[in-house]
Structures are given as structure tokens and as C-alpha cells.
Amino acid sequence: MTTSQTDRVAAARLAWAALKLTRAGRHPVGVDRLAAIVGVAPAEARRLVELIGFTLRRDLVSTGPAPRGAHHRPEPAEGTLGAGPDGSVDMFLLAIATGERVHAAAVCPVTGTHIRIDLTSHGILQADPPTAVVAAIDLGFGLANVDAVACAGQPFFASASAAASWLVAHPGGRIYQVAAYLAQAHRLVAALEARPRHVL
């Protein structure tokens, strides 16, 4: 079964709203509320929930576990969400969705340098090393390739020079300083939260 571009964009909008409303999977949300937020009919929201693979029980939507690599981390600061050793730029979206502090830990695939990022939706609290970058697919924010966010394998690198081979392997990819990628994530969120021109 192929999924249309319209379905992919609608599903991305719904997934983003569900991530926010469920506080990264910690609390289910009513399908009618989710539909109203996204601007679709409840029947369409149910269809999209099935398409995405979320759980729908008694009109409550559950996103399941938090985004790839995320777990609640009570240390060092209560309320901090974190990523394990695989790290993930999903953590930028998680910080925006929950409004909570997020910790990401990764190992540069080129240099082996340990990378630690602490952030909130408002800014970067720590980037170690300070030269750390995010390699990402440039979406252009038309949402035409919104599914690329989850599928591109957007890793952290210790520096822009360490990410050079990733750029060669991903035409159209870009390298962002950590703070610049947080701004990029905010632009993606704005595009996801924009009301569609036509209610599906």
C-alpha cells in the first residue's frame, strides 16, 4: 500500500500534535481533541492514527514509548528527559513538545568523541564539545518530505569537518551548529502546526 503525500503530511501533523498532547507518550489524549487540534474530522483522525501505528482504545490515542532513544532521566535534574548512547536529534523536537529539559548523549561516528547536549525549547544549556554539529536533511519547510525528519538518520558529529563524509552521502543535507538546529526545529514545528488550507 502506498501512502499519498497528503496522508504523509496529515499524519506528520497529527503525530506532532499527539506527541505534544500526550507529553511524549506519558498521557493518552482523546481522539476528538486531537482531531480538533489538527483540523480534521474525528473519523479522519482515527484513520491517521492507524496509519501512523499509534494505539487507539476507547477513543483515547496513545503514542506508545517516547521518541527513539528517549527515557525519563531523574538525574541530574528531575524532569529531564534523555537519550541514550545512540543520541538522536528527535530530542530537539521532544524539548519543544514537552517544554522540559532534554539530555542527548551520542558518540561521533567518525572521531569516537562523546557528545553531550542539554537543551530546553528555549535554548542550549550545554553542548560538549562546543564544536558539535547536527547533520540533517534540509526540508525546505514545504512539508513535502516531512517524513525525512524521522528517516534520515540525522546524527550528531563532533565537528563540521567530522560530518564531511555524511554530507557527501546525503545530497541536500546540511550541517548545523547545535543552537542553529534548535532554531531549525522550531521552524519545522511552526510548519507542522500551521493549519492546513483544506480540512481533510
Secondary structure by P-SEA (a helix, b strand, c coil): ccccaaaaaaaaaaaaaaaaaaccccbbbbaaaaaaaacccaaaaaaaaaaacccccccccccccccccccccccccccccccccccccaaaaaaaaccbbbbbbbccccccbbbbbbbccccccccccccbbbbbccccccccccccccccccccccccccaaaaaaacccbbbbcaaaaaaaaaaaaaaaaccccccc
